[in-house]
Amino acid sequence: MAAALAASPPAARAAEAPFEPGLMRLAEILGSLHFLRNLCGEKGDQWRAEMEKLLVSENPDPARRARFIASFNRGYRSFGSTYTQCTPSATEAINRYMKEGEDLSRDIASRYGN
């Protein structure tokens, strides 16, 4: 089954919901925030918990769930090789990702929410 999904032509994947890229970007932002906020002194798993909430609300099939998790992990790893300590640049990245995440969440909810 996984091989059949991987071999699907791009046209079949194009039928995804129009908000899908935004949700994947949101997952990536959550991963980035999980890394950066902990690097800068926040303790805990708040951003991982937000990712779990996203997964619960979306209830994705296994392939889509894997894409969500890959996006989160990509966001987390993207800063791991750049930052080993909290810097003004890391703090600025946090601020930008917080704003982008808020904007994405609001946009998706207002355009596609029920």
Secondary structure as a PSIPRED ss2 file (coil, helix, strand):
# PSIPRED VFORMAT (PSIPRED V4.0)

   1 M C   1.000  0.000  0.000
   2 A H   0.000  1.000  0.000
   3 A H   0.000  1.000  0.000
   4 A H   0.000  1.000  0.000
   5 L H   0.000  1.000  0.000
   6 A H   0.000  1.000  0.000
   7 A C   1.000  0.000  0.000
   8 S C   1.000  0.000  0.000
   9 P C   1.000  0.000  0.000
  10 P H   0.000  1.000  0.000
  11 A H   0.000  1.000  0.000
  12 A H   0.000  1.000  0.000
  13 R H   0.000  1.000  0.000
  14 A C   1.000  0.000  0.000
  15 A C   1.000  0.000  0.000
  16 E C   1.000  0.000  0.000
  17 A C   1.000  0.000  0.000
  18 P C   1.000  0.000  0.000
  19 F C   1.000  0.000  0.000
  20 E H   0.000  1.000  0.000
  21 P H   0.000  1.000  0.000
  22 G H   0.000  1.000  0.000
  23 L H   0.000  1.000  0.000
  24 M H   0.000  1.000  0.000
  25 R H   0.000  1.000  0.000
  26 L H   0.000  1.000  0.000
  27 A H   0.000  1.000  0.000
  28 E H   0.000  1.000  0.000
  29 I H   0.000  1.000  0.000
  30 L H   0.000  1.000  0.000
  31 G H   0.000  1.000  0.000
  32 S H   0.000  1.000  0.000
  33 L H   0.000  1.000  0.000
  34 H H   0.000  1.000  0.000
  35 F H   0.000  1.000  0.000
  36 L H   0.000  1.000  0.000
  37 R H   0.000  1.000  0.000
  38 N H   0.000  1.000  0.000
  39 L H   0.000  1.000  0.000
  40 C C   1.000  0.000  0.000
  41 G C   1.000  0.000  0.000
  42 E C   1.000  0.000  0.000
  43 K C   1.000  0.000  0.000
  44 G C   1.000  0.000  0.000
  45 D C   1.000  0.000  0.000
  46 Q H   0.000  1.000  0.000
  47 W H   0.000  1.000  0.000
  48 R H   0.000  1.000  0.000
  49 A H   0.000  1.000  0.000
  50 E H   0.000  1.000  0.000
  51 M H   0.000  1.000  0.000
  52 E H   0.000  1.000  0.000
  53 K H   0.000  1.000  0.000
  54 L H   0.000  1.000  0.000
  55 L H   0.000  1.000  0.000
  56 V H   0.000  1.000  0.000
  57 S H   0.000  1.000  0.000
  58 E H   0.000  1.000  0.000
  59 N C   1.000  0.000  0.000
  60 P C   1.000  0.000  0.000
  61 D C   1.000  0.000  0.000
  62 P H   0.000  1.000  0.000
  63 A H   0.000  1.000  0.000
  64 R H   0.000  1.000  0.000
  65 R H   0.000  1.000  0.000
  66 A H   0.000  1.000  0.000
  67 R H   0.000  1.000  0.000
  68 F H   0.000  1.000  0.000
  69 I H   0.000  1.000  0.000
  70 A H   0.000  1.000  0.000
  71 S H   0.000  1.000  0.000
  72 F H   0.000  1.000  0.000
  73 N H   0.000  1.000  0.000
  74 R H   0.000  1.000  0.000
  75 G H   0.000  1.000  0.000
  76 Y H   0.000  1.000  0.000
  77 R H   0.000  1.000  0.000
  78 S H   0.000  1.000  0.000
  79 F H   0.000  1.000  0.000
  80 G H   0.000  1.000  0.000
  81 S C   1.000  0.000  0.000
  82 T C   1.000  0.000  0.000
  83 Y C   1.000  0.000  0.000
  84 T C   1.000  0.000  0.000
  85 Q C   1.000  0.000  0.000
  86 C C   1.000  0.000  0.000
  87 T C   1.000  0.000  0.000
  88 P H   0.000  1.000  0.000
  89 S H   0.000  1.000  0.000
  90 A H   0.000  1.000  0.000
  91 T H   0.000  1.000  0.000
  92 E H   0.000  1.000  0.000
  93 A H   0.000  1.000  0.000
  94 I H   0.000  1.000  0.000
  95 N H   0.000  1.000  0.000
  96 R H   0.000  1.000  0.000
  97 Y H   0.000  1.000  0.000
  98 M H   0.000  1.000  0.000
  99 K H   0.000  1.000  0.000
 100 E H   0.000  1.000  0.000
 101 G H   0.000  1.000  0.000
 102 E H   0.000  1.000  0.000
 103 D H   0.000  1.000  0.000
 104 L H   0.000  1.000  0.000
 105 S H   0.000  1.000  0.000
 106 R H   0.000  1.000  0.000
 107 D H   0.000  1.000  0.000
 108 I H   0.000  1.000  0.000
 109 A H   0.000  1.000  0.000
 110 S H   0.000  1.000  0.000
 111 R H   0.000  1.000  0.000
 112 Y H   0.000  1.000  0.000
 113 G C   1.000  0.000  0.000
 114 N C   1.000  0.000  0.000
